[in-house]
Amino acid sequence: MILAIVVTYFPEEKLLKENVNAFIDSVDKVLIWENTPSEKRDDYRFIRHEKVEFCGDDINSISHALNYAWRYAKNNGFNHLLTMDQDSCFENFSFYLKQTILNKDAPEGIYTPLIEKKNVTEDFEEVERPITSGMLIPVALIDRIGGWDEEFKIDAVDDVFCLRAHSLGIKTLAVKGIVMQHRLGEPVTRMLCGHTIVLRNYTPNRLYEIYRNNILLIRQYPQFTYIRKDFKGWLKYIVWILLFEGNKARKFVSILRGCYAGITKRL
């Protein structure tokens, strides 16, 4: 049995419906966790289906929502958990199942789709940092990992989960031919010397979480060197903010606050 959870926060109706409709016929139940404030939730309940259950407890945290789904799965006899953001959409979810949990020859691990049109050469290719959205995980493996670290509420939730998995020898496997579209932030485009630059246009609060959590990752998992390499990209992003994005002062201050919080936090 498969339980799916979609974590939402002021979702867009069209995108959320495309998201859920892409997999709902192939799973047994869907939890829609509402990080939207409780007084506004009725306006964003766009999905009506017998498999859907709305939930949420006014804690704005992706990791908290995923732990709720993990406990729900264990208590109600589900074997696998599908974790989804609101801004994603599978192109071929039934094929995903056929290649993984319905395939007796599939290797054990945390499965993840390919984002956009990127491909892999093998049927199952180990990857370092898949995103939360689209992960298909045996509940037994989540038990071994110990769930999601709620110190990381919004950003780096997937990173910490997979780093803990890697430390236990559990692989994260991209599945050949499984494609999912995924939107990051509120993207806007700008031109620079004839080249198009796509900016994620994150809010100041989100930027605080990103920089704080990336520094905490570097401090907690120094053995995984690719984290430091990835953080260099976030340093470059500061330049893009100062050059192209609005609300520059608040965003820059949020980045500084996030870096300070990540450096000074007692581990």
VENNOR-V299802 format. One record per residue. N is the residue number from 0. RES is the residue in one letter. OMEGA is omega in degrees with one decimal (* if undefined). BURIAL is 1 if it has 16 or more other C-alpha atoms within 10 Angstrom, else 0. D_LAST is the distance of its C-alpha to the last C-alpha in Angstrom with 2 decimals. Layout:
BEGIN
N,RES,OMEGA,BURIAL,D_LAST / N,RES,OMEGA,BURIAL,D_LAST
END
This chain:
BEGIN
0,M,-175.8,0,37.67 / 1,I,172.0,1,35.40 / 2,L,175.2,1,33.30 / 3,A,171.8,1,32.30 / 4,I,175.2,1,29.93 / 5,V,-179.7,1,30.23 / 6,V,-174.6,1,27.65 / 7,T,174.7,1,29.61 / 8,Y,-174.3,0,29.29 / 9,F,-174.5,0,32.72 / 10,P,172.1,1,34.03 / 11,E,-172.9,0,37.16 / 12,E,-175.6,0,39.96 / 13,K,-177.1,0,41.48 / 14,L,179.9,0,38.28 / 15,L,179.4,1,36.96 / 16,K,176.7,1,40.33 / 17,E,179.9,0,40.51 / 18,N,-173.7,1,37.03 / 19,V,-178.2,1,37.82 / 20,N,-178.9,0,41.44 / 21,A,-176.9,1,40.48 / 22,F,-169.2,1,39.06 / 23,I,179.5,1,40.13 / 24,D,-175.0,0,43.25 / 25,S,178.6,0,41.32 / 26,V,-176.0,1,38.70 / 27,D,178.0,0,39.31 / 28,K,179.2,1,37.28 / 29,V,170.6,1,35.29 / 30,L,172.3,1,32.67 / 31,I,-178.1,1,32.35 / 32,W,-174.3,1,29.18 / 33,E,169.4,1,29.83 / 34,N,171.9,1,27.05 / 35,T,178.9,1,30.08 / 36,P,-170.3,0,30.48 / 37,S,-177.4,0,32.64 / 38,E,-178.8,0,35.61 / 39,K,-170.0,0,36.04 / 40,R,-177.8,1,35.50 / 41,D,-178.2,0,39.20 / 42,D,-174.9,0,39.93 / 43,Y,177.0,1,37.64 / 44,R,-172.3,1,38.68 / 45,F,-174.1,0,40.72 / 46,I,175.0,0,40.73 / 47,R,-177.5,0,43.30 / 48,H,-177.7,0,43.48 / 49,E,179.6,0,43.90 / 50,K,-170.7,0,40.82 / 51,V,172.9,1,38.52 / 52,E,177.6,0,36.52 / 53,F,-179.5,0,34.65 / 54,C,-178.0,1,31.48 / 55,G,-177.9,1,28.63 / 56,D,176.2,0,27.22 / 57,D,169.5,0,26.35 / 58,I,-175.6,0,22.65 / 59,N,-173.8,1,22.38 / 60,S,176.5,1,20.00 / 61,I,-178.2,1,20.96 / 62,S,177.3,1,18.44 / 63,H,178.7,1,19.76 / 64,A,-178.6,1,23.26 / 65,L,175.6,1,22.79 / 66,N,175.0,1,21.53 / 67,Y,-180.0,1,24.62 / 68,A,177.6,1,26.80 / 69,W,178.7,1,25.43 / 70,R,178.4,0,26.29 / 71,Y,179.9,0,29.58 / 72,A,-179.2,1,30.44 / 73,K,-175.8,0,29.88 / 74,N,-175.0,0,31.89 / 75,N,170.3,0,34.72 / 76,G,177.1,0,35.40 / 77,F,-178.4,1,34.12 / 78,N,-175.8,0,33.50 / 79,H,178.0,1,31.81 / 80,L,173.4,1,29.66 / 81,L,-178.6,1,30.30 / 82,T,-174.5,1,27.64 / 83,M,164.2,1,29.02 / 84,D,-179.3,1,28.29 / 85,Q,-172.2,1,31.26 / 86,D,-177.5,1,32.18 / 87,S,176.3,1,33.09 / 88,C,176.4,1,36.35 / 89,F,172.5,1,37.40 / 90,E,-172.6,1,40.65 / 91,N,-172.9,0,41.36 / 92,F,-179.5,1,39.26 / 93,S,176.6,0,41.94 / 94,F,175.5,0,42.03 / 95,Y,179.3,1,38.25 / 96,L,-177.9,0,38.86 / 97,K,-178.7,0,41.86 / 98,Q,-172.3,1,39.93 / 99,T,-170.7,1,36.95 / 100,I,175.2,1,37.08 / 101,L,-177.7,0,40.89 / 102,N,-176.2,0,41.18 / 103,K,179.9,0,41.43 / 104,D,-179.0,0,40.82 / 105,A,177.5,0,37.52 / 106,P,178.9,0,34.61 / 107,E,176.3,1,31.77 / 108,G,173.7,1,28.67 / 109,I,-177.0,1,27.13 / 110,Y,179.3,1,29.92 / 111,T,178.2,1,29.73 / 112,P,174.6,1,32.63 / 113,L,-178.5,1,33.49 / 114,I,-174.8,1,32.82 / 115,E,-174.9,0,36.02 / 116,K,178.7,0,38.47 / 117,K,-177.1,0,36.32 / 118,N,173.6,1,37.41 / 119,V,-174.9,0,36.53 / 120,T,-179.6,0,39.06 / 121,E,177.3,0,38.43 / 122,D,176.4,0,38.71 / 123,F,-176.9,1,35.04 / 124,E,-177.6,1,32.83 / 125,E,178.9,1,29.22 / 126,V,-173.9,0,26.96 / 127,E,-169.5,1,23.34 / 128,R,173.8,1,22.28 / 129,P,178.0,1,24.64 / 130,I,-179.6,1,24.20 / 131,T,-173.9,1,23.90 / 132,S,178.2,1,27.50 / 133,G,177.5,1,30.01 / 134,M,175.0,1,27.85 / 135,L,-166.3,1,30.02 / 136,I,170.4,1,28.08 / 137,P,-179.2,1,29.52 / 138,V,179.3,1,28.11 / 139,A,177.5,0,28.00 / 140,L,176.5,1,25.49 / 141,I,176.8,1,23.22 / 142,D,-180.0,0,23.48 / 143,R,-177.8,0,22.36 / 144,I,-179.8,1,19.34 / 145,G,178.5,0,18.41 / 146,G,-175.4,1,18.91 / 147,W,-178.3,1,16.79 / 148,D,-174.7,1,13.14 / 149,E,168.4,1,13.84 / 150,E,-180.0,0,10.64 / 151,F,-169.5,1,12.80 / 152,K,-173.0,1,16.05 / 153,I,-177.8,1,18.57 / 154,D,-179.8,1,17.66 / 155,A,176.6,1,16.11 / 156,V,-179.6,1,16.78 / 157,D,-179.4,1,19.13 / 158,D,-177.0,1,17.07 / 159,V,-179.6,1,14.22 / 160,F,-177.5,1,17.04 / 161,C,175.7,1,19.02 / 162,L,176.6,1,16.38 / 163,R,176.9,1,15.80 / 164,A,-179.4,1,19.60 / 165,H,-179.0,0,20.17 / 166,S,177.6,0,18.08 / 167,L,-179.1,0,20.54 / 168,G,178.7,0,23.53 / 169,I,-175.6,1,24.26 / 170,K,168.7,1,25.90 / 171,T,-167.0,1,25.99 / 172,L,171.0,1,29.65 / 173,A,-173.8,1,31.47 / 174,V,-177.1,1,34.92 / 175,K,175.0,1,37.95 / 176,G,-179.4,1,40.09 / 177,I,-172.1,1,37.71 / 178,V,175.9,1,37.25 / 179,M,174.1,1,35.32 / 180,Q,-177.2,1,35.53 / 181,H,-180.0,1,32.34 / 182,R,178.0,0,31.99 / 183,L,176.7,0,28.92 / 184,G,176.7,0,28.67 / 185,E,-166.7,0,32.03 / 186,P,172.2,0,33.55 / 187,V,-179.8,0,36.16 / 188,T,176.2,0,38.14 / 189,R,178.8,0,39.22 / 190,M,176.6,0,41.59 / 191,L,179.1,0,40.90 / 192,C,177.4,0,43.75 / 193,G,179.7,0,45.20 / 194,H,177.9,0,41.99 / 195,T,177.2,0,40.38 / 196,I,178.0,0,36.69 / 197,V,-179.3,0,34.87 / 198,L,-179.0,1,32.20 / 199,R,171.9,1,29.68 / 200,N,179.5,1,30.02 / 201,Y,175.5,1,26.75 / 202,T,176.7,0,26.45 / 203,P,-179.8,1,24.38 / 204,N,179.4,0,22.00 / 205,R,178.9,1,21.57 / 206,L,175.7,1,20.99 / 207,Y,-179.7,1,18.17 / 208,E,-177.2,1,16.42 / 209,I,-174.7,1,17.41 / 210,Y,176.2,1,16.17 / 211,R,-172.8,1,12.81 / 212,N,176.8,1,12.20 / 213,N,178.0,1,13.79 / 214,I,176.5,1,11.59 / 215,L,177.1,1,8.39 / 216,L,179.7,1,10.69 / 217,I,-178.8,1,11.69 / 218,R,-174.4,0,8.43 / 219,Q,-175.5,0,7.62 / 220,Y,-177.4,0,11.38 / 221,P,-179.1,0,13.13 / 222,Q,-179.9,0,15.99 / 223,F,-170.1,0,17.15 / 224,T,-177.2,0,18.88 / 225,Y,177.5,0,20.52 / 226,I,179.7,1,17.46 / 227,R,178.3,1,17.94 / 228,K,-179.1,0,21.63 / 229,D,-177.7,0,21.29 / 230,F,177.0,1,19.32 / 231,K,177.3,0,22.43 / 232,G,177.8,0,24.35 / 233,W,174.6,1,22.29 / 234,L,177.6,0,23.16 / 235,K,-178.0,0,26.78 / 236,Y,176.7,0,26.55 / 237,I,179.5,0,26.09 / 238,V,-179.8,0,29.58 / 239,W,178.4,1,31.05 / 240,I,-177.0,1,29.83 / 241,L,-178.6,0,31.42 / 242,L,-164.1,0,34.57 / 243,F,-171.0,1,35.25 / 244,E,174.9,1,33.26 / 245,G,177.6,0,34.05 / 246,N,-171.8,0,31.93 / 247,K,-174.2,0,30.59 / 248,A,-179.5,0,29.48 / 249,R,-179.2,0,27.34 / 250,K,-178.8,1,25.78 / 251,F,177.7,1,25.07 / 252,V,178.9,0,23.53 / 253,S,177.5,1,21.30 / 254,I,178.9,1,20.15 / 255,L,178.7,1,19.44 / 256,R,179.1,1,17.53 / 257,G,178.6,1,15.44 / 258,C,179.6,1,14.77 / 259,Y,-179.8,0,13.92 / 260,A,179.9,1,11.46 / 261,G,-178.6,1,9.72 / 262,I,-172.0,1,9.91 / 263,T,-176.3,0,9.04 / 264,K,176.1,0,6.19 / 265,R,-178.0,0,3.81 / 266,L,*,0,0.00
END
